[in-house]
Amino acid sequence: MSLGNWISGRVFQFVHGNNLVYNTCWEDPRLDRQALELGPDDRVLVITSAGCNALDYCLVGPKHVHAVDMNPRQNALLELKMAGIRRLEFEDFFRLFGEGYHPQAAKIYRQTIRGELSDWASSYWDKFIKFFDNPDRTFYYRGTSGTFARGISFYIDRVAKLRTEVNEILACETVAEQQEIFERIRDRFWSRTMKFTLKRDATLSMLGVPKAQRLQIDKQYPGGIFSFIQDSIEAVFAKLPIHENYFWRVYITGRYTPECCPEYLKADNFQQLKASNLEQLSVHTDSVQAFLERSEHRISRFVLLDHMDWLSEHLFPMLELEWQAILDKAAPNSRILWRSGGLRTDFINRVQVMKDGKQTALPDLLRYHEQQAAELHQLDRVHTYGSFYIADLAA
């Protein structure tokens, strides 16, 4: 490993090992619902991230959702949301997780929510419930991704001076209106400072993008990482309806609105989750491999996000062990979703697993739904991934 790669890896490990990275999920669950085809007998494994999508899947009514993450801070966030659903009224819950600010956040936490949390989660939020106490720096400007979002907000306001136009885009009812405004401000947004910032490994680490993932994009996308980011931004703001895009709204404005927010933040869905007491959702601080090896249950749906990109470069043996664990604990007719920063996940072709006592190439066991994945990928409201995959495991 080169010195540059070693330093980049250490920065990434420091960011992810010591911080809340994701304060909202950055994967579109509307696509996942269509791809997963969840039924009442399905057990789902999803990497927790910020927990939004685990809650979203619960609304469909699978048998169980297992949220798994190696970063206990991410699981603490999901625990806080679960406790809020169980103990709070909708108004207070939406102020916390919709607006990202509640003037009595600390009081509500200590009197109503804290007793619902695990020891680790309560010790974390004892220190950081203050993330919700500032209307000018809401929860969605906290954590590493939130800190980056706050920096972008500052850039829009103070450097590029584009807040009026950006707000106009967010208020647009049609894509044609969005495109007209975006074309007026495109060159002003992509300054030399912005280009420099978005090419730095340290910046990308704050967003959860390891160097291995950046290198995939550099190799596979014409013009490399910066062209990929430019094209993604243009797709979001000039080609896809922005009025329903809560992913970008929350980072641009620091809050959701009742009309533009994740499903778990809508009043009727909140009441549905409260009525279930979230008994179908459990939280696990573990790796995917270790969780599966310890699990007593067969899993029929796996949502792996983009974390295989992280393993593919320098931790390939761990990637193979993870796939072996998936294969060993998969229920019949299992389906697996994953995303990638790259246009292709060629590393999958090199994975070897044991099947029926024989070493087998993983691709021989996967049946891809390529057309469906491609069609859904075009509709992705986040639009920051290079590719999206839907695959069934061979029986």
C-alpha positions, 0 to 999 in steps of 0.5 A: 500500500502506498503512503498516500493510500495508507494516510487516506485509509487512516483518515477514513478510519478516524472519521468513521471510528470516532463520529456519527457519520450519517444523520440521515440515510442516503439511499432511496427507500422508494426504490428499495421497496419496489426491488425487495418486494417485501412480504409478511414472512421476510426477515430483512438485514439492512446496514443501519446508517441513520435508521430511516430506511429500517423504519421505512421497511417496517411500514411495509410489514415484514416479519422482522428487520435487523438493523446492523452497523459496526458504528455504535453511534449510528445504532444509537441514532436509530435507538433514539428514533425508536424511543421517540416513536414509542414515547413521544407525541407526533408534534414533539417527534417531528420537531426533533427529527423533522425540524432537527431542533426542539427548544426542550430537547434535553428535557424531553430526552431525560424525562421521556426517552432516555429510559428506553435506550441501551446503556451505550446509546444513553451514554452517547446521547447524554453528551450529544443531545445538544445536537438538537438544541440550536435552531441555527445549527440543527441536527442535520448540520451535525455529525461529519456529513452534517458538518459538510452540509453546513459548509455547503450551506455557508458556501451557498450563502456567503461565497457563491451568494446563491441562496435566493436562487437555490430556494427558488429551485426548491419551490419549483413545481416542474422540472422545466422551471428547475432547469431554467434556474439551474442553468443560470447559476451553474457556473457560479456554483462550480467555483475553483474553491468548490472544485478543489474541495470536492476532490480531496480525500478528507472531504469525501471521508466526511461523506462516507466515501473511502478512497477505494470508492473514489478510485472506482469512480476515477477509473470508470467514469469519464472525467473522474470523480469531479465530473461524476459529482457535477453530473449527479448534481445536475441530474438532481436539480435539473432533471428530477422533480425536486419538490419530493426530494427530501434527501437534498432538501434537508442538507440544503436547508437543515430541516425537512418539511411535512410535505417533503420528508421520509415516510417515518416522519409522516403523521399516519406512518408515525402512528402505525409504527407507534401502534406496532411498538416497533417489535419487528425491529432490532438493532445490532452493533456488529459486522454483517458477517459476525451478525449472520454467523451468530444469528439463529434466523434465516434472512430472506432480504439483504440491503448492503448499501455501498459498503462492499466498495469499502472492502473491495480494495484492501480487505477482499478476504473479509468481503469473501467471508461476508458473502460466505456468511450471507450464503450460509444464512440465506433463506430460500428465494433470498434477494440482495440489494447493493449500490456502488460508487462505481459504474460496475462492481467487477470485484464481485466476479472474483469472490469465491465461496463454498457451496455444497462442499465445493468452491464456487464463483459467486456470480454462478449463484446470483441471478441479476435483475438488470433491467429493473435495477437500471430503470429504478436507478434512473429514478433515484432521488439521491443520485450519487451512486454509480450503479444499483444491483438487485440479485437473487441467490440461487436455491 
